[in-house]
Amino acid sequence: MRRGFRAICHGARERAGSSAIMPPMAKSSASRDSAAYSEASIRVLKGLEPVRQRPGMYTRTENPLHIIQEVIDNAADEALGGFARHIDVRLLRDGRVEVTDDGRGIPVGLHPEEGVPVIEIVFTRLHAGGKFDKTAGGAYSFSGGLHGVGVSVTNALARRLEVTVWRKGDKDARGNRLAHTIAFADGELAEKLAHRPALRDEPASGTRVSISPNPKYFDSATIPLGELERLLRSKAVLLPGVKVTLFIEKTGETRQWQYDEGLRGYLLEELAQEPEAEPLVLFEDQQYAAAGDDSFAEGEGAHWVVAFTEAGPLARESYVNLIPTPAGGTHESGLREGVFTAIRAFIELHNMQPKGVRLMAEDAFARASFVLSARVLDPQFQGQTKERLSSRDAVRLVSGAVRTQFEFWLNQHVDQARKLAELVIRQAQARQRSAQKVEKRKGSGVAVLPGKLTDCETTDIARNELFLVEGDSAGGSAKMGRDKECQAVLPLRGKLLNTWETEPDRLFANNEIHDIAVAIGVDPHPRGASPDLGGLRYGKVCILSDADVDGSHIQVLLLTLFFRHFPVLIDAGHIYVARPPLFRVDVPARGKQPLRKIYCIDARELKHIEDKLRKDGLKEGSWTVSRFKGLGEMTAEQLWETTLNPATRSLSQVRYGAIPADDTAAQFTLLMGKGEAAGRRSWLEENGDQARADV
């Protein structure tokens, strides 16, 4: 559904997702006569055409940097595996970008199943690559994700792309080293794979990719030099000993990075730019799973450096298998949890916590700068641009490693640890004073809260969340699984009243609506009014219903209530829709991977997961699929892990779509009005083919 109300991604902190609740309006009779819908109307996009049709689904389109980064990431993966020691990037005057590495070189022989040169498949097929093979002895043990659309997207969005490969041992009949070349234009093969004698100054092995980005796919054709330099410098930091070079032909400049100090030196260099950002405590360590580990695959783990400062700006960067994750994700949540747990344990051990002061994770992390490099065998990202890690096991992987190592460090460096503990306590005290000030401004004239509301403990509006839950059964699981500190639960009995045509002075006759209004702390109001939001008790009001048709109906009824009678809450971005999973896939232990439980929001995501399991070599039927009949079937732990935990949940913010609110109101009248039966019937006949049935 493409217009009207939409639920869109909440910045970079929540899982990307867009779910509209209103379909398009019925077309006019003239458009019905001219728009035939038949078998010929179905268009099948082949090859790289989907990328060219919707480039924003596969990469960032502000400028071509991300498609260049895909090639740089491939070179970095060769270095991560220990096969490359030099990555060279050249910005040429004619707009081309060349990326060269001295790794193994992309295979050029025929694919055993496809009968096509492998190098051609890599650049022309969306779901093909060596990183899918995670078995022992595979091409890549650790790499930046498994979306399978990397350099093929680069090729699709380039006017021309040329590749030169050198493979050790490849020689012609005269014994000369060979170079293999292939070229593409607009994503299509332009010059077939050819072989020539390698030049004397060319590397013994490696890959060179020359890209000419097509400017029509990007807002700007200019590659931001500052971002590119930062990306290349981070690769050098994360790959100690690897030389990374950038040559800019227009100015003749050459810039080079090679770090032996790694993360520690990099973070200190960042903090040194601000004199007041002198580290109070600096902690660096790393830990990776050994062979035979019961919980994680061999080699999984993290390397981190954390600096605590009393003043100045913070520097925070995280990576997964060398891929930058500017939006953070579960590995950062693990670092935060591990640091907090270790500091809290030290404070409790030394009886440093003042009476009445309650420590929270944000207190421990408020003045923390860090660089985190996680290594995950099979990373799952949110979206093709890989900006946020969503692998649930990464929380436990990183937090367990950090907590153990940091606790040991704190007790070995007691003087520094005490200074850090005092800083954390001061942060907690400042937070509590701020919350008390907000509470005093509320006054005493507040309504009695609903008896079935299970409230949260903190009064910090920015952190508080209210979940409107379908039924007492689901409400019970939510109450047990929630974070009591900042998450409240209000169970709703049955389906809500359709309030589209309900007069405001009659709303409180309905107990459910009365309880919602009192719990939120905002009175009903018409569009255009300026209600007092001083009594607002929650920064996020989240609709949490079953992931089936009935649950969708409850979502519509609640969104109707908020759009009609609480529009300012939507305008201010306080209304959200939680997306619990509909399926759970139990995957047996295999090789380095332990037993896994994968949750899927809908059938489409289930199909994607099953396709991926088949590609990973699992036999059909070796995994089991369970369908949740409702939230009440989920345990408190499952509900927390999939739907309530901010680090792993899918939470979509409700906003307006491409059409004005007045036109959206007309759509609501058509679909929710009592006297619109004839109009709804016509609309359903016109748009029924767009419905998704839940059988």
GIKA-V741365 format. One line per field, one symbol per residue. ss: DSSP state (H for helix, E for strand, L for the rest). Layout:
ss = ???
This chain:
ss = LLLLEEEEELLLLLLLLLEELLLLLLLLHHHHHHLLLLHHHLLLLLLLHHHHHLHHHLLLLLLLHHHHHHHHHHHHHHHHLLLLLEEEEEELLLLLEEEEELLLLLLLLELLLLLLEHHHHHHHLLLLLHHHLLLLLLLLLLLLLLLLLHHHHHHHLEEEEEEEEELLLLELLLLLEEEEEEEEELLEEEEEEEEEELLLLLLLLEEEEEEEELHHHLLLLLLLHHHHHHHHHHHHHHLLLLEEEEEELLLLEEEEELLLLLHHHHHHHHHLLLLLLLEEEEEEEEEELLLLLLLLLLLLEEEEEEEEELLLLLLEEEEELLEELLLLEHHHHHHHHHHHHHHHHHHHHLLLLLLLLLLLHHHHHLLEEEEEEEELLLLLELLLLLLLELLLHHHHHHHHHHHHHHHHHHHHLHHHHHHHHHHHHHHHHHHHHHHHHHHHHHLLLLLLLLLLEELLLLLLLLLLEEEEEEHHHHHHHHHHHLLLLLEEEEEELLLLLLLLLLLHHHHHHLHHHHHHHHHHLLLLELLLLLLLLLLLLLLEEEEELLLLHHHHHHHHHHHHHHHHHEHHHHHLLLEEEELLLLEEEEELLELLELLEEEEELLHHHHHHHHHHHHHLLLLLLLLEEEELLLHHHLLHHHHHHHHHLLLLLLEEEEEELLLLHHHHHHHHHHHHLLLLHHHHHHHHHHHHHHLLLLL
